[in-house]
Amino acid sequence: MQYNMMPPSFFKVKPRVINVMRNPKDVFTSTIHYHAKASYHVSPGPQNEFLHKFLDGKVAYGSWFDHVKSWLNAEDKEHMMHISYEEMIMDLKDSVSRIAQFLEIPLDDEVIEKIADRCLFKNMKTNSSNFSLAPLEIDDMSKSEFMRKGIAGDWKNQLTVAEAEYFDAVYKDQMNDVKYKFIWD
């Protein structure tokens, strides 16, 4: 949900929010695979057509650009932490430590190590709560696993050169007013 879609109680309580962002090209890649396997989504159709729908925000979860900008522009910045998937991949222990500090939860190094280990993609992939037990008629894992690869930059194997260039042009136009420095920029 976008920031402005949160219920009134959210703005009264002012909870701490951890906004996890991901490179939009990787979000596109995950989304096209997810739409192909999940029966409750419309088939993505040809990749080039789905790319245009994704970049126009005409997909199930709306515009990546609107979503990310809504949280980056949220009013209550002191209760908000922004972190990217890519940052967590690069240094998971540091990310866990930063999240704990933001939440004001003291953790010793041993606990941080255990949390980081359990949050490694290879370990989460073996956890049965990751949708792998969903009925075939809901999530057809033969079309695409729910937890496919877990690597940043997967889009490089998905998008053609022309699609990546088009994506970059739309991204530049949509994000030209954003001051936040993304790790993928």
C-alpha positions in Angstrom: 0.0 0.0 0.0 1.1 3.5 -0.6 1.6 5.8 2.3 -1.5 7.8 1.7 -3.6 4.6 1.6 -2.8 3.7 5.2 -5.8 3.7 7.6 -6.4 6.7 9.9 -5.2 4.7 12.9 -1.8 4.4 11.3 -1.4 8.2 11.4 -2.6 8.4 15.0 -0.4 5.6 16.4 2.7 6.5 14.3 4.3 3.1 14.3 7.9 2.6 13.2 7.9 1.6 9.5 10.7 -0.2 7.7 10.3 0.6 4.0 12.1 -2.1 2.0 12.6 -1.1 -1.6 14.0 -3.1 -4.5 15.5 -2.3 -7.9 12.4 -1.8 -10.1 13.9 -4.0 -12.8 14.1 -6.9 -10.4 10.6 -6.1 -9.2 9.4 -6.3 -12.8 11.3 -9.7 -13.2 9.8 -11.1 -10.1 6.3 -9.8 -11.0 6.2 -11.3 -14.4 7.3 -14.7 -13.0 4.8 -14.4 -10.2 1.9 -13.5 -12.5 2.7 -16.5 -14.7 2.3 -19.0 -11.8 -0.3 -17.5 -9.6 -3.9 -18.4 -10.7 -5.3 -15.4 -9.0 -3.4 -13.0 -11.3 -4.2 -12.3 -14.9 -1.6 -13.9 -17.2 1.2 -11.4 -17.9 1.1 -12.0 -21.6 4.0 -11.1 -23.8 6.9 -9.7 -21.9 7.1 -6.4 -23.9 3.4 -5.7 -23.3 3.7 -6.5 -19.6 6.7 -4.2 -19.3 4.6 -1.3 -20.5 1.8 -2.2 -18.1 4.3 -2.5 -15.3 5.9 0.9 -16.1 2.5 2.5 -16.4 1.4 1.1 -13.1 -1.4 -1.0 -14.7 -0.6 -4.1 -12.7 -2.2 -5.7 -9.6 -0.2 -3.7 -7.1 0.0 -0.4 -8.9 2.9 1.7 -9.9 6.3 1.0 -8.3 7.2 4.6 -8.8 4.1 5.9 -7.0 4.6 3.4 -4.2 8.3 4.2 -3.6 7.8 7.9 -3.9 4.8 7.9 -1.5 7.0 6.3 1.3 10.0 8.4 0.6 7.9 11.6 0.8 6.0 10.5 3.9 5.6 13.2 6.5 6.6 11.3 9.6 10.3 10.7 8.7 11.5 10.0 12.3 9.4 6.8 12.5 10.6 5.6 9.1 13.6 3.6 7.9 14.3 3.1 4.3 16.4 0.1 3.2 16.8 -1.8 0.0 16.8 -5.4 -0.8 20.2 -4.9 -2.5 21.7 -3.4 0.7 20.5 -6.5 2.6 22.1 -8.8 0.1 25.4 -6.8 0.3 25.6 -6.9 4.1 22.9 -8.7 5.9 24.4 -8.5 9.3 24.8 -4.8 9.1 21.2 -4.5 7.8 19.9 -6.6 10.8 21.9 -4.4 13.1 20.6 -1.2 11.6 17.0 -2.5 11.8 17.5 -3.4 15.4 18.8 0.0 16.2 15.9 1.7 14.4 13.5 -0.5 16.4 15.5 0.3 19.6 16.0 -3.4 20.2 19.4 -4.2 21.6 20.9 -7.3 20.0 24.3 -8.8 20.7 26.5 -10.0 17.8 25.5 -13.7 18.4 21.8 -12.9 17.9 22.5 -10.7 14.9 24.5 -13.6 13.4 21.6 -16.0 14.0 19.0 -13.7 12.5 21.2 -13.0 9.5 21.7 -16.7 9.0 18.0 -17.5 9.1 17.4 -14.6 6.7 19.8 -15.8 4.0 17.9 -16.6 0.8 19.1 -20.1 0.7 17.8 -20.8 4.2 14.5 -19.0 3.6 14.0 -21.1 0.5 13.9 -24.3 2.5 11.3 -22.9 5.0 7.9 -24.5 4.2 6.1 -21.3 5.0 7.4 -19.7 1.8 4.3 -20.7 -0.3 5.9 -24.0 -1.5 3.0 -25.9 0.2 0.3 -23.8 -1.6 -2.1 -25.9 -3.7 -1.2 -26.3 -7.3 -4.4 -24.6 -8.5 -3.4 -21.5 -6.6 0.4 -21.4 -7.1 1.8 -23.6 -9.8 5.4 -24.0 -8.8 6.2 -25.9 -12.0 5.8 -22.6 -13.9 8.0 -20.6 -11.5 9.1 -21.1 -7.9 7.9 -18.5 -5.4 11.5 -18.1 -4.2 13.3 -18.3 -7.5 16.9 -17.0 -7.2 17.2 -14.3 -4.6 19.9 -12.4 -6.5 20.0 -8.8 -7.3 20.4 -8.1 -11.0 18.2 -11.0 -12.2 16.6 -8.6 -14.6 19.8 -8.7 -16.7 18.8 -12.2 -17.8 15.2 -11.2 -18.4 15.1 -7.9 -20.3 16.4 -7.4 -23.8 18.8 -4.5 -24.4 16.0 -2.4 -25.9 13.6 -3.2 -23.0 16.3 -2.2 -20.5 17.0 1.1 -22.3 13.2 1.8 -22.4 13.0 1.0 -18.7 15.9 3.3 -17.9 14.3 6.2 -19.9 11.0 5.8 -18.0 12.8 5.4 -14.7 14.8 8.6 -15.3 11.6 10.5 -16.2 9.6 9.2 -13.2 12.3 9.6 -10.6 13.9 12.9 -11.7 12.4 14.7 -8.7 13.5 12.2 -6.1 16.5 13.2 -3.9 17.0 9.7 -2.3 20.1 7.9 -3.5 19.3 4.4 -4.4 22.1 1.8 -4.4 21.2 0.7 -7.9 21.6 4.2 -9.4 
